[in-house]
Amino acid sequence: MSFDLVDYERNPRSLTELTANGRGTNTSKASAPAIKGNTTRVYLFVLKNGPCELREVQRALKLSTPSLAFYHLSRLVESGVVSRTEDGRYVVVADISADLLDGYVKFGRQIIPQFFFLTLIFTAILAYYVYLVWRLPLDTDDIVTIVYSLSIIVLWYQTIKIWRRLSS
């Protein structure tokens, strides 16, 4: 079966299948969608920590068996984003973190949802407002504070949900 560039644009799945079968050139756009769940965790661990051994990945990510770590590392090797060195270590060869971490910010060694900063700013504004109003008697304007507080709770819930999605 032969595909040309037009087929790839119409059907990105064909490009992923082609590279997964090893009959084409691997690109980060083809690899990023195939990486999910624990495979994402393994990729991020190798990206953060540099060359890693199989057991090191298994222990650090608390995977149940070395074969499970091997399975996820093999998926990364097959997709072309990680390679195995001669001494048995795994290293990242294609940085797909921009595609994989859309909506996240790398802050030092931490990966934080972009939503976190917005939530933090609004929480600080609420805290300052409550500090200013705390000394005054309660009135009808406090309904705004209550609604704003509920909005902040929703923001924190969504931020934590996004944060956990990365680690699951």
C-alpha positions, -999 to 999 in steps of 0.1 A, spaced: 0 0 0 15 34 -10 7 67 6 17 101 -6 18 134 14 -18 142 6 -30 110 22 -11 119 54 -28 152 56 -62 137 51 -56 107 73 -29 113 100 -35 78 113 -19 63 81 13 82 89 13 68 124 7 33 111 35 37 85 60 48 111 49 22 136 56 -5 110 90 9 105 85 16 68 88 53 70 105 83 86 95 90 121 83 124 130 73 138 164 38 146 151 32 109 144 46 98 177 30 122 202 -6 109 198 5 73 203 19 81 238 -6 80 266 -10 69 302 20 52 318 40 55 286 37 93 290 50 89 326 79 68 314 88 93 286 87 122 310 109 103 335 135 96 309 133 132 296 138 146 331 165 122 343 185 116 312 199 81 304 180 55 325 181 18 330 150 -4 329 150 -12 367 155 25 375 124 34 355 104 6 371 114 16 407 110 53 402 75 51 387 65 22 410 55 0 381 46 -35 392 71 -55 372 102 -48 351 84 -63 321 58 -35 324 86 -9 323 101 -28 293 67 -27 275 64 11 278 101 17 269 96 -6 239 66 15 228 88 46 230 116 30 211 92 18 184 78 53 180 113 67 177 114 91 206 136 70 228 166 48 219 185 21 237 222 26 240 248 -2 238 251 -3 276 213 -9 280 203 26 290 174 45 274 178 81 262 154 105 246 163 111 209 132 132 199 118 158 221 80 157 217 73 173 251 58 204 234 31 182 217 27 160 247 26 188 273 3 212 256 -13 232 284 16 226 308 47 246 317 81 232 326 92 251 356 127 239 365 122 201 369 85 204 377 57 202 351 29 225 361 -5 231 343 -8 266 329 -41 268 346 -23 268 380 -9 303 375 -43 318 367 -58 301 397 -31 313 419 -36 349 407 -73 348 413 -68 332 447 -44 360 457 -69 387 445 -97 370 466 -74 368 497 -66 405 493 -102 414 489 -113 394 520 -84 411 539 -97 445 530 -134 437 536 -129 417 568 -130 448 590 -163 460 575 -198 448 585 -214 424 561 -237 438 535 -253 429 501 -220 433 482 -207 402 499 -227 381 474 -200 390 449 -174 376 473 -193 344 477 -198 340 439 -161 348 433 -151 323 460 -171 296 444 -154 304 411 -120 300 427 -130 266 441 -140 255 406 -107 268 392 -87 249 419 -107 217 411 -100 220 374 -63 227 380 -59 197 403 -78 175 377 -54 187 349 -24 181 372 -35 146 380 -41 138 343 -4 141 337 6 117 364 -21 90 356 
